[in-house]
């Protein structure tokens, strides 16, 4: 049996967040804002190497109901969980857990001079983005609050303003939470264009929308949440990032974006050579994917997706049994291409499938997981690309 995770319509999400706010704080919020989760079509573990990535914003979103305060106090609530403190006391590792993503955003915006010293807020969170699935639930949380705070204090939220907010969200994740991620997730959450994937250039911070109309091609991107815990703060992600940076240093280039296959071959250390090889070939796969999509040949990107998974599995070593099972089963059931997506070490995989094959592929993936004694996966559809963080109520 397959389990599907449906998005929550924006009006329902807004009502749920506002009701939670009133239940916790006894008054209504100033408004409700939301930001999307994301699935990365291709371009994994290259953002911190100045590379190219091609994410799509999911229709699944996280909402925050917010009421501003003028005493520097932060009170954040998510379900039954709560944290109370002040912006001034936020520091690396404090607060820990989910509250760090929210408190860290206010801390970073204040550090950048975007907030007055007395800014505070009451916040409640309601989310339809699966947590721990590698679908950027943390960035959706950060970016929903960032756009809310920006609106409340009257900041400019054009593309330049959103890019600056994305930087604050990255700082929150890197410096307060301690997850050394790049800026891909925040870029798509704040700068997405509906009906498009977003080509994110981590070298110069630019983004470019890439039209994607899967339905017109009779195709769909099936997202497979393996429900294997997705962890980026246990040291493995940081080790991969260090190896990429070390490779660039040994090659004498500012980042691996400036390297090619002949450069990689010069690396004497086998592990570094494999890690760098993934980055260089992945950036080339992104370029190939964009070229095919631009020429209306979306169905032909499948082999590039599969090659990305092989590279991530064998050279970058960030896959796991659950992800490999999902990819192998999807391909065996007729998917045009499949790969793990996100940081790895658990999380989700994607499969490019014909619309008529969605059910068959999902059933095959679920059956394969059951036969191996793995957790039953969940499924969702990426859609044509959702919109960026914005006010919904």
C-alpha atoms as one frame of an Amber mdcrd trajectory, in Angstrom:
protein
   0.000   0.000   0.000   1.330   3.442  -0.920   1.063   6.445   1.394   0.651
   9.849  -0.231   1.493  13.202   1.379  -0.776  15.899  -0.013  -0.086  19.637
   0.235  -2.352  21.727   2.453  -4.202  24.463   0.497  -2.988  27.957   1.401
  -6.300  29.071   2.996  -6.357  25.990   5.234  -2.693  26.439   6.150  -3.332
  30.091   7.044  -6.332  29.228   9.191  -4.446  26.486  11.026  -1.489  28.773
  11.766  -3.734  31.623  12.933  -5.801  29.327  15.152  -2.652  27.888  16.709
  -1.433  31.411  17.345  -4.632  32.456  19.082  -4.626  29.255  21.137  -1.081
  29.919  22.382  -1.131  33.699  22.795  -4.799  34.662  23.232  -4.814  37.200
  20.386  -4.619  37.072  16.616  -1.358  37.425  14.640  -0.389  40.385  12.478
  -0.431  37.976   9.541   0.507  34.558   8.208   3.358  33.916   5.783   4.494
  30.721   4.072   7.493  29.343   2.205   7.858  26.184   0.118   9.856  23.060
   0.613  11.962  22.095  -2.363  13.103  19.138  -4.348  16.345  19.387  -6.272
  16.096  17.979  -9.784  19.865  17.821 -10.114  22.970  19.574  -8.813  23.676
  17.960  -5.440  26.541  18.855  -3.097  27.829  21.521  -5.466  26.391  24.691
  -3.917  29.311  25.071  -1.508  31.672  24.549  -4.457  30.326  27.515  -6.426
  28.342  25.150  -8.643  24.968  25.002 -10.383  21.774  23.422  -9.072  18.255
  23.072 -10.430  15.637  22.904  -7.654  11.851  23.119  -7.904   9.701  24.631
  -5.152   7.193  22.121  -3.814   3.480  22.816  -3.393   4.030  21.659   0.205
   4.677  24.705   2.384   5.450  25.822   5.934   3.432  28.668   7.436   4.251
  30.994  10.316   1.748  33.207  12.091   3.589  36.197  13.532   2.865  39.149
  15.766   5.582  41.724  16.233   6.812  42.907  19.619   8.947  45.893  20.663
  10.754  44.360  23.652  13.270  42.035  21.966  11.442  38.921  23.211  10.936
  35.879  21.001   8.258  33.317  21.779   8.064  30.493  19.248   5.646  27.562
  19.188   5.376  24.477  16.986   2.706  21.983  17.976   3.309  21.316  21.658
   6.950  22.480  21.502   7.916  25.954  22.705  10.883  28.238  23.254  10.970
  31.625  24.944  13.964  33.936  24.947  15.346  37.133  23.463  17.085  37.917
  20.210  20.043  39.237  22.218  20.711  35.853  23.847  20.776  33.861  20.599
  24.233  32.392  19.965  25.826  29.376  18.278  24.024  26.309  19.608  21.473
  28.361  21.554  18.655  27.718  21.242  19.150  24.148  20.131  16.871  22.109
  17.901  14.077  23.469  15.746  13.881  26.800  17.611  17.405  27.644  16.449
  16.227  27.966  12.857  13.711  30.644  13.827  15.715  32.469  16.479  18.756
  32.351  14.201  16.928  34.233  11.466  16.063  37.118  13.789  19.641  37.076
  15.120  21.144  37.208  11.620  18.793  39.941  10.407  19.626  42.012  13.480
  23.354  41.480  12.921  22.958  42.706   9.342  21.291  45.900  10.579  17.904
  44.919   9.161  16.091  44.966  12.506  15.940  47.435  15.366  17.495  46.245
  18.619  14.117  46.032  20.319  12.480  43.845  17.654  10.760  40.743  18.988
   7.932  38.475  17.889   5.474  35.786  18.840   5.448  32.967  16.286   3.522
  29.746  15.653   4.421  27.198  12.993   2.271  24.853  10.914   3.934  22.808
   8.192   2.994  20.468   5.357   6.649  19.885   4.390   7.728  16.446   5.594
  10.345  16.891   8.323  13.609  15.022   7.997  12.894  14.053   4.397  15.599
  16.142   2.755  12.940  18.419   1.262  14.233  21.573   2.917  11.784  21.819
   5.796  14.359  23.857   7.729  14.842  26.419   4.956  11.067  26.701   4.511
  10.813  27.482   8.223  13.625  30.048   8.093  12.400  31.760   4.954   8.776
  31.968   6.032   9.876  33.854   9.145  12.382  35.986   7.233   9.758  37.264
   4.786   7.306  37.805   7.660   9.794  39.880   9.644  10.787  41.812   6.519
   7.168  42.734   5.862   6.554  43.675   9.495   9.480  46.100   9.633   9.002
  47.443   6.111  12.066  45.991   4.364  12.271  45.820   0.594  11.414  42.363
  -0.671  12.352  42.669  -4.332  14.801  40.095  -5.692  17.787  41.937  -4.215
  16.085  42.120  -0.842  15.162  38.458  -0.985  18.741  37.520  -1.818  19.862
  39.363   1.309  17.235  37.599   3.394  18.419  34.269   1.988  21.908  35.117
   3.227  20.540  35.719   6.715  18.774  32.354   6.652  21.983  30.609   5.591
  23.818  32.326   8.454  21.161  31.101  10.895  21.602  27.520   9.718  25.402
  27.626   9.555  26.217  29.637  12.650  23.353  29.060  15.093  22.160  25.559
  14.214  25.596  24.345  13.152  24.623  22.772   9.821  27.285  23.774   7.235
  24.878  23.830   4.297  25.142  26.000   1.205  22.513  28.480   0.051  20.544
  26.385  -2.443  17.533  25.733  -0.225  17.106  29.333   0.869  17.455  30.581
  -2.711  14.562  28.495  -3.986  12.374  29.175  -0.930  12.687  32.944  -1.312
  13.257  33.384  -5.047  11.220  30.660  -6.769   9.069  31.360  -9.805   5.819
  29.403 -10.144   5.815  27.036 -13.111   9.600  27.001 -13.265  12.609  25.257
 -11.895  15.291  27.665 -10.690  18.846  27.502 -11.965  20.865  28.569  -8.932
  24.430  29.710  -9.535  26.184  29.485  -6.193  29.278  31.083  -7.673  27.780
  34.548  -8.076  24.457  34.130  -6.260  22.369  34.651  -9.384  19.223  32.711
 -10.227  17.437  32.108 -13.517  13.984  30.567 -13.934  13.809  27.564 -16.249
  10.302  26.799 -17.583   9.071  23.323 -16.726   5.692  21.985 -17.820   5.796
  18.329 -16.906   2.052  17.876 -17.379   2.239  19.025 -20.990   4.857  16.334
 -21.598   2.800  13.680 -19.807   5.461  13.450 -17.113   5.699  13.806 -13.351
   8.409  14.011 -10.719   7.592  11.441  -8.069   9.172  12.274  -4.715   9.893
   9.288  -2.486  10.306  10.062   1.216  12.216   7.005   2.419  11.624   8.070
   6.024  15.197   7.190   6.798  16.321   9.990   9.154  17.969  12.807   7.216
  20.804  14.258   9.267  23.145  17.079   8.294  24.635  17.893  11.697  26.222
  14.537  12.579  29.543  15.341  10.930  29.193  13.494   7.620  27.914  16.486
   5.655  30.630  18.682   7.136  33.269  16.122   6.185  32.104  16.122   2.567
  32.234  19.893   2.476  35.742  19.927   3.914  36.908  17.406   1.310  35.555
  19.574  -1.501  37.253  22.666  -0.108  40.486  20.745   0.424  40.391  19.554
  -3.187  40.077  23.110  -4.465  42.932  24.221  -2.229  45.242  21.482  -3.497
  44.394  22.326  -7.081  44.988  26.018  -6.485  41.531  27.098  -7.661  39.034
  29.299  -5.802  36.421  26.532  -5.973  35.840  23.309  -7.880  33.579  25.273
 -10.224  36.859  26.352 -11.868  38.174  22.789 -12.210  37.735  20.175 -14.929
  38.334  16.447 -15.271  42.027  16.858 -16.033  42.462  18.896 -12.854  40.688
  16.262 -10.794  42.982  13.581 -12.206  45.942  15.420 -10.652  44.686  14.840
  -7.111  46.873  12.171  -5.544  44.461  11.369  -2.699  41.906   8.837  -3.982
  39.086  10.030  -1.715  39.554  13.650  -2.690  39.733  12.640  -6.345  36.398
  10.854  -6.108  34.742  13.677  -4.162  36.005  16.317  -6.587  35.079  14.107
  -9.522  31.480  14.082  -8.375  31.352  17.874  -8.136  32.860  18.462 -11.584
  30.674  15.886 -13.331  27.537  16.984 -11.445  27.914  20.566 -12.613  28.205
  19.246 -16.182  25.030  17.183 -15.664  23.152  20.287 -14.538  24.183  22.094
 -17.705  23.065  19.126 -19.780  19.719  18.978 -17.994  19.032  22.682 -18.531
  19.926  22.388 -22.218  17.532  19.479 -22.708  14.723  21.232 -20.850  15.256
  24.430 -22.851  14.848  22.470 -26.077  11.659  20.750 -24.903  13.296  17.352
 -24.382  12.424  16.875 -20.721  11.894  13.131 -21.070  15.560  12.798 -22.051
  16.951  14.090 -18.744  16.326  10.722 -17.087  19.786   9.232 -17.737  21.397
  12.366 -16.278  19.352  11.955 -13.090  20.391   8.330 -12.794  24.055   9.161
 -13.457  23.829  11.747 -10.683  22.677   9.066  -8.258  25.480   6.705  -9.218
  28.006   9.483  -8.628  26.486  10.441  -5.284  26.370   6.789  -4.235  29.794
   5.641  -5.383  32.021   8.735  -5.479  30.500  11.082  -2.910  29.186   8.262
  -0.705  26.117  10.030   0.644  23.445   7.502  -0.268  22.092   4.724   1.949
  20.216   1.432   1.688  16.796   3.105   1.695  17.701   5.568  -1.051  19.347
   2.920  -3.224  16.340   0.638  -2.828  13.976   3.412  -3.910  16.061   4.356
  -6.949  16.633   0.772  -8.084  12.968  -0.162  -7.699  11.774   2.952  -9.522
  14.071   2.290 -12.475  13.081  -1.370 -12.606   9.412  -0.328 -12.705   9.946
   1.930 -15.703  11.023   5.309 -14.356  12.885   7.350 -16.969  15.492   8.311
 -14.389  15.880   8.384 -10.608  18.253   9.736  -7.996  18.591  10.602  -4.348
  17.894  14.264  -3.705  19.009  16.569  -0.921  21.999  16.170   1.329  21.738
  12.400   1.567  22.370  10.099   4.535  18.626   9.416   4.430  15.840  11.627
   3.161  14.229  11.418  -0.246  14.699  10.230  -3.793  13.004  11.392  -6.975
  11.910   9.560 -10.092  10.999  11.055 -13.456   8.013   9.018 -14.610   5.297
   9.049 -17.216   2.028  10.130 -15.626   0.448   6.785 -16.464   3.185   5.034
 -14.492   2.994   7.004 -11.238   1.004   4.391  -9.350   2.988   1.468 -10.706
   6.348   2.991  -9.809   5.199   4.033  -6.336   3.849   0.543  -5.661   7.108
  -1.039  -6.804   9.156   1.216  -4.508   6.884   0.446  -1.543   7.042  -3.288
  -2.291  10.846  -3.229  -2.506  11.079  -1.452   0.861   8.760  -4.004   2.460
  10.729  -6.942   1.034  13.912  -5.556   2.597  12.327  -4.825   5.950  12.652
  -1.066   5.474  10.283   1.624   6.733   7.269   2.188   4.471   8.058   5.219
   2.294   5.751   8.145   1.656   5.112   9.708  -1.736   4.295  13.126  -3.101
   4.351  14.872  -6.469   6.595  17.861  -7.086   4.207  19.604  -9.456   5.217
  22.357 -11.854   7.033  24.509  -9.332   5.459  26.490  -6.506   5.855  30.174
  -5.718   8.288  31.803  -3.266   7.832  32.817   0.343   5.012  35.350   0.689
   2.169  36.518   2.886  -0.927  34.304   2.654  -3.167  36.003   5.204
